[in-house]
Amino acid sequence: MSIFTHFTHLAADGDFKVRGNAEGFARLMELGTVLYSATSGQAATLHTLPKDAILLEIICDVTEAFNSGSSDVLTIGAGDDADAIMAADDITEGTIGTYRKDAWAIGDAVGTAITATLTKSGTAATKGKAIIYGLIVDRIE
């Protein structure tokens, strides 16, 4: 699911002026879903940012609370850094809710992986689901 916003032919009066055209797309995308049954501690790629694309915002929508005996930890990362975008304290896995954070990741020459890592602890969960969304902008060349 993507929601597109297209900016084109911007013009302004007063102190701010845009010369020529400014064109680009900002899109809110569903990047993937994390379920209670995910392998503990293993990063799963949700989406690969294409070269020069910019991730501006991340949203984690916990639609079904994770019910482990202790607390599971869900992090969202970029590239090799498992919690570069959302760290352990940014998401409350045991509570249904929507968690958002400004983000900054740029797709490198081969693309940058946006990952989710669920680290389980305590009694195994029997339910839990989180849907991850990202606001992505294509860099204008």
BELRA-V382146 format. One record per residue. N is the residue number from 0. RES is the residue in one letter. PSI is psi as a letter, one per 20 degrees, with the letter a starting at -180 (none if undefined). Layout:
BEGIN
N;RES;PSI / N;RES;PSI
END
This chain:
BEGIN
0;M;p / 1;S;q / 2;I;p / 3;F;p / 4;T;p / 5;H;p / 6;F;p / 7;T;q / 8;H;l / 9;L;q / 10;A;q / 11;A;q / 12;D;r / 13;G;b / 14;D;h / 15;F;p / 16;K;q / 17;V;p / 18;R;p / 19;G;b / 20;N;q / 21;A;o / 22;E;q / 23;G;r / 24;F;p / 25;A;p / 26;R;p / 27;L;o / 28;M;q / 29;E;o / 30;L;h / 31;G;r / 32;T;q / 33;V;p / 34;L;q / 35;Y;h / 36;S;j / 37;A;q / 38;T;p / 39;S;p / 40;G;j / 41;Q;p / 42;A;p / 43;A;p / 44;T;p / 45;L;h / 46;H;q / 47;T;o / 48;L;p / 49;P;r / 50;K;p / 51;D;i / 52;A;q / 53;I;p / 54;L;o / 55;L;h / 56;E;q / 57;I;q / 58;I;p / 59;C;o / 60;D;o / 61;V;o / 62;T;i / 63;E;o / 64;A;p / 65;F;p / 66;N;l / 67;S;r / 68;G;h / 69;S;c / 70;S;p / 71;D;q / 72;V;p / 73;L;p / 74;T;q / 75;I;p / 76;G;r / 77;A;p / 78;G;c / 79;D;i / 80;D;o / 81;A;h / 82;D;k / 83;A;h / 84;I;g / 85;M;p / 86;A;r / 87;A;h / 88;D;i / 89;D;i / 90;I;p / 91;T;n / 92;E;h / 93;G;j / 94;T;p / 95;I;p / 96;G;r / 97;T;p / 98;Y;p / 99;R;q / 100;K;q / 101;D;q / 102;A;r / 103;W;o / 104;A;p / 105;I;p / 106;G;p / 107;D;a / 108;A;h / 109;V;j / 110;G;q / 111;T;p / 112;A;p / 113;I;p / 114;T;q / 115;A;p / 116;T;p / 117;L;o / 118;T;o / 119;K;q / 120;S;q / 121;G;b / 122;T;p / 123;A;p / 124;A;q / 125;T;i / 126;K;r / 127;G;p / 128;K;p / 129;A;p / 130;I;p / 131;I;p / 132;Y;q / 133;G;q / 134;L;o / 135;I;p / 136;V;p / 137;D;p / 138;R;p / 139;I;p / 140;E;none
END
